[in-house]
Amino acid sequence: MSKVKKGLYGFLRGSFLTDDSAFKNWRVIIFIVVLLLIMISSGHQADQKVIQIAALNKQKRELREAYVDMSSRLERMKMESSIRRRVQSLGIAPSTTPPKKIKVTIKE
């Protein structure tokens, strides 16, 4: 067998994990596995943040729509014509005589 075939056969059999220098190989393998786990965890956390941001943006849009709707309702309720309609059933009408100005003088 050639040297390349022996090396490939030894790799497939896993002899690099059971040889005398296997401790060195195990340390590298464990280090790589830890890095992979950290990378996977980081990816999942980033995905969760993206999902959370999308949900918060949706909630923000809904709250903004509710705010605009309530604001427009309030503006309509403040209009003089709507106030007149509401108080008309109570028998209250706008004054026909203009208001009088009261002057107060203080004597010392």
C-alpha positions in Angstrom: 0.0 0.0 0.0 1.1 3.5 -0.7 1.7 6.0 2.0 -1.4 8.0 1.0 -3.6 4.9 1.1 -2.3 3.9 4.5 -2.9 7.5 5.8 -6.4 7.5 4.4 -7.1 4.0 5.8 -5.7 5.0 9.2 -7.9 8.1 9.3 -11.0 6.2 8.4 -10.2 3.6 11.0 -9.7 6.3 13.6 -6.1 5.4 14.4 -5.3 9.1 14.9 -7.4 8.9 18.1 -5.8 5.8 19.5 -2.1 6.3 18.7 0.5 7.5 21.2 0.1 11.1 20.2 -3.7 10.9 20.5 -3.9 13.2 23.5 -2.8 16.1 21.3 -5.4 15.2 18.8 -8.1 14.9 21.4 -7.4 18.4 22.8 -7.7 19.9 19.3 -10.9 18.0 18.6 -12.5 19.0 22.0 -11.5 22.6 21.3 -13.1 22.5 17.9 -16.3 20.9 19.3 -16.5 23.6 22.0 -16.1 26.3 19.3 -18.8 24.7 17.2 -21.2 24.6 20.2 -20.5 28.3 20.9 -21.1 29.1 17.3 -24.4 27.2 17.2 -25.6 28.8 20.4 -24.7 32.2 19.2 -26.7 31.6 16.0 -29.7 30.5 17.9 -29.6 33.6 20.1 -29.3 35.8 17.1 -32.3 34.2 15.5 -34.3 34.7 18.7 -33.4 38.3 18.8 -34.5 38.8 15.2 -37.8 37.1 16.0 -38.3 39.3 19.1 -37.4 42.5 17.1 -40.0 41.6 14.4 -42.7 41.0 17.1 -41.9 44.3 18.8 -42.0 46.1 15.4 -45.4 44.6 14.7 -46.7 45.6 18.2 -45.3 49.2 17.7 -47.1 49.5 14.4 -50.4 48.3 16.0 -50.0 50.8 18.9 -49.2 53.6 16.5 -52.4 52.8 14.5 -54.4 52.8 17.7 -52.9 56.1 18.7 -53.7 57.8 15.4 -57.3 56.4 15.5 -57.9 57.6 19.1 -56.3 61.0 18.3 -58.6 61.5 15.3 -61.7 60.5 17.4 -60.7 63.0 20.1 -60.3 65.7 17.5 -63.8 65.0 16.1 -65.2 64.9 19.7 -63.7 68.4 20.4 -65.3 70.0 17.4 -67.9 72.6 18.3 -70.6 71.0 16.1 -70.3 67.7 17.9 -70.4 69.4 21.3 -73.5 71.3 20.2 -75.3 68.1 19.1 -74.6 66.4 22.5 -75.7 69.3 24.7 -78.8 70.0 22.6 -80.6 67.1 24.2 -79.9 68.8 27.6 -81.5 72.0 26.4 -78.3 74.0 26.4 -77.8 76.3 23.4 -75.2 78.9 22.5 -75.9 82.4 24.0 -77.5 84.9 21.7 -76.2 87.9 23.7 -72.6 88.7 23.6 -70.7 88.4 26.9 -70.1 91.6 29.0 -66.7 92.7 30.1 -66.4 93.4 33.9 -63.9 95.9 35.0 -62.7 95.9 38.6 -61.0 98.9 40.0 -59.2 98.9 43.3 -59.1 102.1 45.3 -56.3 102.6 47.7 
